[in-house]
Amino acid sequence: METALTAETQLLNDVEALRARHPNTQELYREVCAVMFFRYGLTPTANRLYQLVRKGSMSAPAEALAKFWSQLRERSRVTIEGPDLPESLRTGAGELLSALWKQAQDAAAASLAVLREEAEARVAAAARAEEEAAARAAALAAELEAGRAALAAARDEVTALRHQLGASEALNTRLRERADEARKELNEQHAWFKTVERDHAAALDKLRTQLQSERDAAEARQRQAMQDIERLQRALDAGREAAEAATERHRAELRESLSQAAALHQRIGALEGSAAAAAAARDGAFSELAGARRELAAARAEAAAATGRAAALETALRHAAERAEPARPRKRAPAD
C-alpha cells in the first residue's frame, strides 16, 4: 500500500515537472503517456490522463493517446525490421507489440467511450445549466429592470427628500430662531413673574397680617358679644322669672276675685231666694224687703267691682307676659 502511494506521488511529481517544461497541451499529454508506459509500466488511458493533467477539453487526452500509440507502433516496426536482429526476437517483439497495441486500442476505445458518455452527460448538464442560467438571467434581467425602476423612483424620492430636507433645515433654522426668541421672552417673563411673585408675597403677608388683626378683633368682638348675650340672657331669665312670679300672683288674685264673685253670686241667689220667699209675705215685710233690696244692690255693685278687678288683673298679666317674652306667641291664661 505504501509502495502504491509512493508511486502515485512520484507520478504526480513527474506530471508537475512535465507541466512546467511542456506548456503545449498535446506535448504534455504525450510526455505523460511516455512516463506512465516506460517509467511506471502503466497503460495510459484518456480518462487517467485527464485526471492527471486536467488541461484542455475531454478529447485532448484521447487524441494525444492515439498519437502516442501511433508513434510507438512506427518506432517499434522500424526497430523490429532491423537486419541485425534475430528472427526469433523480431517475431517475439512483433507479437509483444501487437498484443500491447491491441490492449492499448481496447483501453483507448473504452476510455473514449467513457469520455464520450461523460462528455455527453456534461453537455446535457451544461445545456440544463445553460437553460437554468438563461432563466436565472431572464429573472435577473426582470429584477434588474425592476431594480432600475425602483432605483429611479428612489432617486426621485431622494431628490424630493433632499428638497424636503432643505426646506426642513430652513424651517428648523426659523424654528430655532423663534425658540431663542421665545426662550428670551420666557426668561423676561420669568424675571417679571419673580418680581410679581415677590410683590404678591409681600402683599399677601401684609394682607395676612391685616386679616389676623381683623380676626383677633372679630374674636374679641365675638367674646364681648357672647358676654353681652350671657348678660342679656341672665337679665331675660330674671325678667322671665319675675314675670312668671307676677303672673302667678295675678292668677292667685284672679282666682281669689273669682272665688269672691262666686260667693257673691251664691249670696245673691240666696238673697233672691229669700226675696222670693219673702214675696209671699210682701205685704207684711215691705220694710224688710227694702232692706233686702238695698243689700242686693250693694252685693251686685260689689260683684261688678270684683269682675272689673279680675279683668284688670287679667289685662295686666297679659301685658307682663308680652314684655317678658316678646318673641314667643301669646298664651291664653288658664281659667280657674
C-alpha positions in Angstrom: 0.0 0.0 0.0 2.8 2.4 0.9 4.6 1.5 -2.4 1.5 2.2 -4.4 1.1 5.6 -2.6 4.8 6.4 -3.2 4.5 5.5 -6.9 1.4 7.6 -7.2 3.1 10.5 -5.5 6.1 10.2 -7.8 3.9 10.1 -10.8 2.1 13.3 -9.7 5.5 15.0 -9.1 6.7 13.9 -12.6 3.5 15.3 -14.2 4.0 18.6 -12.4 7.6 18.7 -13.6 6.5 17.9 -17.2 3.7 20.6 -16.9 6.5 23.2 -16.3 8.6 22.0 -19.3 5.8 21.5 -21.8 3.3 24.3 -22.0 1.7 22.8 -25.1 -1.3 20.6 -24.1 -0.7 17.8 -26.7 3.0 17.6 -26.0 2.3 17.5 -22.2 -0.2 14.6 -22.7 2.3 12.6 -24.9 5.1 13.1 -22.4 2.8 11.9 -19.6 1.8 8.8 -21.7 5.5 8.0 -22.2 6.3 8.4 -18.5 3.4 6.2 -17.5 4.2 3.5 -20.1 8.0 3.3 -20.0 8.8 4.5 -16.4 6.0 3.1 -14.3 4.8 0.3 -16.6 1.2 1.7 -16.6 -1.1 1.6 -19.6 -2.2 5.1 -20.2 -5.9 5.8 -20.7 -7.7 9.0 -21.8 -9.6 9.2 -18.5 -6.5 8.6 -16.4 -4.5 11.2 -18.5 -7.2 13.8 -17.9 -7.3 13.1 -14.2 -3.5 13.7 -14.0 -3.2 16.7 -16.3 -6.6 18.5 -16.1 -5.9 20.6 -19.1 -7.8 21.2 -22.4 -11.0 19.6 -23.4 -12.0 16.0 -22.9 -10.9 15.0 -26.5 -7.3 16.3 -25.9 -6.1 13.2 -23.9 -7.7 10.8 -26.4 -6.1 12.5 -29.3 -2.7 12.6 -27.6 -3.1 8.9 -26.6 -3.8 7.9 -30.2 -0.7 9.8 -31.5 1.4 8.2 -28.7 0.4 4.6 -29.8 0.9 5.5 -33.5 4.4 6.8 -32.9 5.2 3.8 -30.7 4.0 1.4 -33.4 6.0 3.1 -36.1 9.2 3.2 -33.9 8.7 -0.5 -33.0 8.2 -1.5 -36.6 11.4 0.1 -37.7 13.4 -1.4 -34.8 11.9 -4.8 -35.5 12.6 -4.7 -39.1 16.3 -4.1 -38.5 18.6 -6.5 -40.4 20.8 -7.2 -37.4 18.1 -8.7 -35.1 17.5 -12.4 -35.0 14.3 -13.8 -36.5 13.0 -15.1 -33.2 13.5 -11.8 -31.5 11.8 -9.9 -34.3 8.9 -12.4 -34.1 8.6 -12.1 -30.3 8.9 -8.4 -30.3 6.3 -8.2 -33.1 3.9 -10.3 -31.1 4.5 -8.4 -28.0 4.0 -5.1 -29.7 0.9 -6.4 -31.4 -0.6 -7.5 -28.1 0.3 -4.2 -26.5 -1.1 -2.4 -29.4 -4.4 -4.4 -29.2 -4.6 -3.7 -25.4 -3.8 -0.1 -26.0 -6.5 0.2 -28.7 -9.0 -1.6 -26.5 -8.2 0.7 -23.5 -8.3 3.7 -25.7 -11.7 2.7 -27.1 -13.0 2.1 -23.6 -11.6 5.4 -22.4 -13.0 7.1 -25.4 -16.5 5.6 -24.8 -16.3 6.7 -21.2 -15.1 10.1 -22.2 -17.9 10.3 -24.8 -20.5 9.4 -22.2 -19.0 11.8 -19.7 -18.8 14.4 -22.4 -22.5 13.8 -23.4 -23.5 13.9 -19.8 -21.5 17.1 -19.3 -23.0 18.6 -22.4 -26.6 17.7 -21.2 -25.7 19.1 -17.8 -24.2 22.2 -19.5 -27.4 22.6 -21.6 -29.6 22.3 -18.5 -27.3 24.7 -16.7 -27.4 27.0 -19.7 -31.3 26.8 -19.6 -31.3 27.4 -15.9 -28.7 30.2 -16.4 -30.9 31.7 -19.1 -34.0 31.5 -16.8 -32.0 33.0 -14.0 -30.6 35.6 -16.4 -34.2 36.5 -17.5 -35.3 36.6 -13.9 -32.2 38.7 -13.0 -32.9 40.9 -16.0 -36.5 41.4 -14.8 -35.2 42.0 -11.3 -32.6 44.3 -12.7 -35.2 46.3 -14.7 -37.4 46.4 -11.6 -34.4 47.4 -9.6 -33.6 50.1 -12.1 -37.2 51.4 -11.9 -37.0 51.2 -8.1 -33.6 53.0 -8.3 -35.1 55.7 -10.5 -38.0 56.1 -8.1 -35.6 56.0 -5.2 -33.5 58.7 -6.8 -36.6 60.8 -7.4 -37.6 60.2 -3.8 -34.1 61.1 -2.7 -34.3 64.3 -4.7 -37.7 65.1 -3.2 -36.4 64.2 0.2 -33.3 66.5 -0.3 -35.7 69.3 -1.2 -37.8 68.5 1.8 -34.6 68.3 3.9 -33.5 71.7 2.7 -37.0 73.1 3.5 -36.9 71.3 6.8 -33.5 72.7 7.6 -34.7 76.2 6.7 -37.8 75.7 8.8 -35.6 74.3 11.6 -33.4 77.3 11.5 -36.5 79.6 11.7 -37.9 77.5 14.5 -34.6 77.6 16.3 -34.6 81.4 16.0 -38.2 81.6 17.2 -37.3 79.2 20.0 -34.4 81.5 21.0 -36.7 84.5 20.9 -39.3 82.6 22.9 -36.7 81.5 25.4 -35.5 85.1 25.8 -39.1 86.2 26.2 -39.7 83.4 28.6 -36.7 84.5 30.7 -38.0 88.0 30.7 -41.5 86.8 31.7 -39.9 84.6 34.4 -38.0 87.6 35.8 -41.2 89.6 35.7 -43.0 86.8 37.4 -40.4 86.6 40.1 -40.8 90.3 40.7 -44.6 90.0 40.7 -44.3 86.9 43.0 -42.2 88.9 45.5 -44.6 91.8 45.4 -47.5 89.4 45.7 -45.8 87.6 48.6 -45.3 91.0 50.4 -48.9 92.0 49.7 -50.0 88.6 50.9 -48.0 88.9 54.1 -49.5 92.3 54.7 -53.0 91.0 53.9 -52.4 88.0 56.2 -51.2 90.3 59.0 -54.2 92.6 58.5 -56.5 89.6 58.3 -55.0 88.2 61.5 -55.6 91.6 63.2 -59.2 91.7 61.9 -59.6 88.0 63.1 -58.3 88.9 66.5 -60.6 92.0 66.6 -63.5 89.8 65.5 -62.8 87.2 68.1 -62.6 90.0 70.7 -65.9 91.4 69.5 -67.4 87.9 69.5 -66.2 87.3 73.1 -67.7 90.7 74.0 -71.0 89.8 72.2 -71.0 86.4 74.0 -70.6 88.2 77.3 -73.4 90.6 76.3 -75.6 87.7 75.3 -74.9 85.9 78.5 -75.7 89.1 80.5 -78.9 89.7 78.5 -79.8 86.0 78.9 -79.4 86.3 82.6 -81.4 89.5 82.6 -84.0 87.8 80.4 -84.1 84.8 82.7 -84.6 87.1 85.7 -87.3 89.1 83.9 -89.0 85.8 82.9 -88.8 84.6 86.4 -90.2 87.9 87.7 -93.0 87.9 85.0 -93.8 84.3 85.9 -94.0 85.3 89.6 -96.1 88.3 88.8 -98.3 86.2 86.5 -98.7 83.6 89.3 -99.5 86.3 91.8 -102.1 87.9 89.4 -103.6 84.5 88.8 -103.9 83.9 92.5 -105.6 87.3 92.9 -107.8 86.5 89.9 -108.7 83.1 91.5 -109.5 84.9 94.8 -111.6 87.5 93.0 -113.4 84.9 91.1 -114.0 83.0 94.3 -115.4 86.1 95.9 -117.6 86.7 92.9 -118.9 83.2 93.1 -119.6 83.6 96.8 -121.4 86.9 96.0 -123.4 85.1 93.3 -124.3 82.5 95.8 -125.3 85.1 98.2 -127.3 86.9 95.5 -129.0 83.6 94.8 -129.7 83.1 98.4 -131.0 86.6 98.7 -133.1 86.2 95.6 -134.5 83.0 97.2 -135.1 84.9 100.3 -136.7 87.6 98.3 -138.9 85.1 96.6 -139.7 83.6 99.9 -140.5 87.0 101.3 -142.7 87.9 98.3 -145.4 85.8 99.9 -145.2 88.0 102.9 -144.6 91.2 101.0 -147.4 93.0 102.5 -146.1 92.4 105.9 -142.4 92.8 105.2 -142.1 95.9 103.0 -139.6 97.4 105.2 -137.6 94.2 105.3 -137.8 93.9 101.5 -136.5 97.3 101.0 -133.5 96.4 103.2 -133.0 93.2 101.3 -133.1 95.2 98.1 -130.6 97.6 99.3 -128.3 94.7 100.3 -128.9 93.1 96.9 -127.9 96.2 95.1 -124.8 96.5 97.2 -123.9 92.9 96.6 -124.3 93.4 92.8 -122.2 96.5 92.9 -119.5 94.6 94.8 -119.7 91.7 92.3 -119.4 94.1 89.4 -116.4 95.7 91.1 -114.8 92.3 91.6 -115.4 91.4 88.0 -113.7 94.7 86.9 -110.8 94.0 89.1 -110.5 90.5 87.6 -110.5 91.9 84.1 -107.9 94.5 85.0 -105.7 91.8 86.6 -106.0 89.7 83.5 -105.0 92.6 81.2 -102.0 93.4 83.5 -101.0 89.7 83.4 -101.1 89.7 79.6 -99.0 92.8 79.3 -96.4 91.5 81.7 -96.2 88.2 79.7 -95.7 90.2 76.5 -92.9 92.3 78.0 -91.2 89.3 79.4 -91.2 87.2 76.1 -91.7 89.4 73.0 -90.7 86.6 70.5 -93.0 83.9 71.9 -96.6 83.5 70.8 -99.2 84.8 73.3 -100.8 82.2 75.6 -104.3 82.4 77.0 -104.3 82.5 80.8 -105.8 79.2 82.1 -109.2 79.7 83.6 -109.5 78.6 87.3 
